[in-house]
Amino acid sequence: MDPTTLIEGSLPDRINKRDRERKNVIERRREERQQLAVESEQASYFKETFYSSCQKIRDLLDDAPTAPTSALSGIFDKINKEIHLLKSYLSQSKMFLKVYDIRRAQENLQVLENEAADLELKLLPKKKFGFKNRRAVKKPTEKSLDVTDGLKDLKLTEGIPNGTTKQNNKLSSKYGDSACMLLGKVDEQLVLDAENVNKNDVLLSDLLRCTVRIYGTPSTLHMVNLKQCTVLVGPVTSSVFAHDCIECTFAFACQQLRLHSSTDCTVYLHVTSRAIIEDCTEIRVAPYNWTYEDQSSHFNLAGLDPKVNNWNCIDDFNWLSNEKHSPNWTILDSDLRVKSWD
């Protein structure tokens, strides 16, 4: 066959192919423009609804100091419920919001939540916690200690192994006097109850071969220099930060996890965003499976959706390749996962 005839004969096919490709590109761009328009419309509606609700909460906070004492409990219940609803609304809207808008909304919620907690404490101070009100848990044994009572009066001068009073004072200054702190414990089983933990920051530092159970909804959880420890935590309202942890097992639910400079740790995780690790090795992840009485209500109080869990979505800041999986973390095989924490 004459090559010229072959080329001429294939020309219509090439033209038709290019025309189909051109139409496909036009259609794809049209769909992308429509999608952008929809997302923009959704984002605008979200901002209007979200910040209008924030202003209503702000108005309730402004009116609370002049309200009758008998009405305060109902007012703060309503405020906390509205904040919880906004958290759920934000969580459901993240798919079409920009990162900046998500962070700004989270910051506004955190400010409202902190102000509500401070104002409630001021106008409706809690009764001092006592033994008779302790949450019903397993009775302490010689090796199990409930440190909830008097926790906020814990003297930081007790010392940290290989540490100093100066280091302890720095921790107190950094995390605040109101933070619940467990420092410098060795070979102990410790329990923190919900009544003192709720809405407070929790710091665990310089623990060796300890088991810690934290019930309730901490505002944030900080863990520093833990070795061969097991830490079980209820739903955390915002973030979990862990630094310099070795051979530990963690179980917690939170909005955000940041794990730094740690190695050989297993994390049973419930997280609504993407977890972040940095300078870490031998990290294993599995879905959060610690359960206890009242946990569902604590999820509501923390504003976490039990159905939204990105436990296996880990961003490794030391591994920038999108083509290959980071060698610094793996998913724990199901047959190796803890089935019972008792």
N, C-alpha and C positions, 0 to 999 in steps of 0.2 A: 504494500500500500504506500502511496506517495505521502511522505511526511507532511507535505503542505496540506494535503486533504485531511490528515488526521488532526492537525492543529486547528484548521478551519472548522472541522466538524465538532471539536470540543469547545469552541469559543462560546456558543450559546449556553452550554452547561456552566462554564466559568462565570458568565454574566449572571445567570440565574442564581448561582451559588453566592456571588457577591451581593446580589440584590436581597437574598434571604438573610445574609449576615447583617446587611445594613438595616433591614427591617427589625431584626432581632435586637440590634443595638438600640434603635429608636424606641422599641417597646420596653426594653430593660430600663432605659433612662427615664421613660415616662412613668414606669412603676416606681423607680427610685424617687422621682419628684413627688409622686403621690404619697409614698411612704414618709418622706421628709415632711410633707405638709400635714399628714396625720399626726406624726410625732410632735411636730411644732404645736399643733392644736391641742394635743393631749398635755404637753408640757405647760402651755399657757393656762389650761383649765386647772391643772394641778396646782400651779403657783397661786392662782386666784383663790381656790378652795382652801389650800393648806394655810396660807398666811392670813386668810380671813378667820380661820379657826384658831390660829395662834393669837390673833388679836382678841378673840372672845375669851380665851384662857387668860390673857393678860388683864382683861377687864375684871374677871373673877378674882384674880390675885389683888388687883387694886382695891376692890370692894371688900375683901375679906377683913382687913383690920377694923372696919367700922360695923361689921355684922355682929349680931348677937352671938354670944358664946354658944348658945344651944344650937345655932345653925351652922357653926364652923365645920363640924364633922361631915355634914352633908355636902358643904361647899367643897371641901378638900377631896371627898370621894368623887364628886363630879369632875373636879380638875384632873385628878389622876386618871379617871376613865377617859376623859377627852384626850389627854396626852397619849394614853395607850392606843386609842383609835387612830390618832395621827401617826403614831409609829407604824401601825399596821398599814395604813394608807400609803405611807412613804415606802415601806417594804414592797408593796404590790406595784408601785409606780416606777421602781428603779430601772425597769427594762427600757423605758423610753426617755429617761432623764440623763442629762449630762453629769459627769462626775462632780463638777463645780456645784451644780444645783443640789445634788444629793448631799454633799458636804455642808453646804449652807443650811439646808433644811435640818440636818442632824445637829448642827451647832445650835440652831434656834430651839430645837426640842430639848437639847441638853441644858440650855440656859433656863428655859421654862421649868424643867424638872428640878433643877437645883434650887431655883427661887421658890418653887412650891414646897420643896422639902424644908428649906430654911424657914419659910414663913409658917408652915405647919408646926414645926418644932418650937417656934417662938410663941405662937398663939395657942397651941395645944401641946404643951410639953408632955412627953411620955412619962408614965410612972416608972420609977426605977425597977429594973428587972431583978427578980428574985427567984429563989429555987422553986417556989410553989408554982411559978408560971412557966417553968422550963418545958420546952417541947418534948413530947414523949419519944424518946429514942432508947436504944439499948442502954442498959445500966452500965455505968463505967466500971471497969475492972481496975486492977492494980496498974495495968499497962494502958488503960484508956482514960483519958482526962477530958472532961468538958470544960473548956476554958472560956465559955461565953460570959459567965458571971464575972464582973469586974474587968472585962477585957479592955475596955477603954482606959482603965486606970493602970494597965500594965506598965511597969517601970522599964523604960528602955535601958536603964543602967544595969539590968541583969546581965547584959553582955552577950556577945556573939562569939562562938568558938573562933579563936584566932583573930578576934576583932577587938575594938576599943569602944569606950563610952563616946568618944568623939564621932566614931562612925555611926553609932546609934542615934545620936543627936542630929546628924545629917539626914538620916532616914526620916526621923520625926519631922524635921523642917521641910523635907521634900514632899512627903506624902500627907502632911497635915496631922494635927493632934487628934482629930476625930477619926482617923483611919483605924481599922481593926488590924493589929499587927501581931504576927507570930514570928519571933526572932530567936535564932540560936538554939533550936531544940534538937535533941539526938535520941533516936530510938523511942519515940513517943507516938501514941495514937491520940489525935486531937479532934475535937468536934466544935464547930461554931454554929450556934442556933440562929434561926431566921430573924428573931426579934431584934438582935443587935446587928445583924449583917445587912438587912434590907436598907437599900439606898446609901450605904456606906462603902467607901473604898476599903479593899482588903489587901494587905501586904504580907507575903510569906518570904522570909529571907533567912539564908544560912541554916537550912534544915538538912539533917542527915538521917537517912533511914527512918523517916517519919511517915505515918499515914494521916492525912487530914481530910475530914469530911466537912463541907461547908454547905449548910442548908439555907435556902432563901435566895434573894436577888441582890447581890453586890452591885454597886454602881460600876466599879472597875476592879479588876484583879491584877495585882503585880506579883510576880514570882522572880526572886533573884537568888542565884547560887544555891540551888537545891540539888542534892545528890541521893540517888537511890530512894526516892520518895514516891508515894502514891497520893495524888490530890484529886478528890472528887468534889465537884462544885455544882450548885444549882444554876439556873439561868442568870447570866451576867447582863446587866442592862446595856452596857456599851462594849468596852474592849477588855481583852486579856493580853497582858504584856509579860513575856517570860525571857529572862536573860541568864545565861551561864547555868543551864540545867543539864545534868548528866545522869543517864540511866534512870530516868523517871517515867512514871505512867500518869497521864492526866486524863480527866474526863470533865468536860464543861461545855456549856452552851453560851453563845455570845453573838454580838453583831460583828465583831472584828477580832482576829487573832494576829499577834505579831510575836514571832519566836526568833530570838537572836542568840547567836554564839552558844548553841546547845548541840548535844550529840547523844545518840543512842536513847532516844525518847519515843514513847508511844502515846499518841493523842487520840482519844475517843471524842470526836468533835461534832458539835452542832453549830454552824456559823451561817449567818444570812448573807454575808459578803464573801469575798475571796480571801482565804488566809494567806499570810505573808511569812516567809522564813528568810533569814539572812545569816550567813556565816554558820550554817547548820549542816550536820551530817547524820546519817543513819536515823532519819525521822520516819516513823511509821504512823499512818493515820487509819482510823476506822470510824464508823458512825457512833455518835453518842448513845450509850445504852445504860447509863446509871439511872435508876429510878428510886423514888421515895415518896412517902405520903405528902400531899399538898403540892407536888411538883407542877401539876397542870395550872394551878392558880399562880404559881410563881412565874411560869412562862407568860401568863397574861400580864402580871405586874411588871415584868421586864420588857414587855412589848415585843416578844419574839414569837414568830409563827412556827409552831412545831412541824408544819408541813414544808417549810422552806429550809433546806439544809444543803449547803455547798461543801460538805465535809471533804470531798475529794478534789476540790478546786484550789490548788496550792500555787502561789506565785513565789518562785525562788529568785531573790534578787541577785544571786550569784550564778544564775544560769539563764542566759538571755536567748538561747536558741528555742525557736518554736517548733522545730522539726524533730528534735530528740527530747525525750523525757529527762528531767533533771535526775542525776544519780544520787541526789541528797535526800530524796524522800520516796517512799513507796506506800502502797496500800497493803495493810496488814491482812494476811490470808484469813478467811472467815473461821477456819478451824483452829486458828491460833488466838482468836479474840476471847476476852474474858466473858464468860456467860453469866456469872453471878459475882457480885461485889461483896457479898456478906462474908 
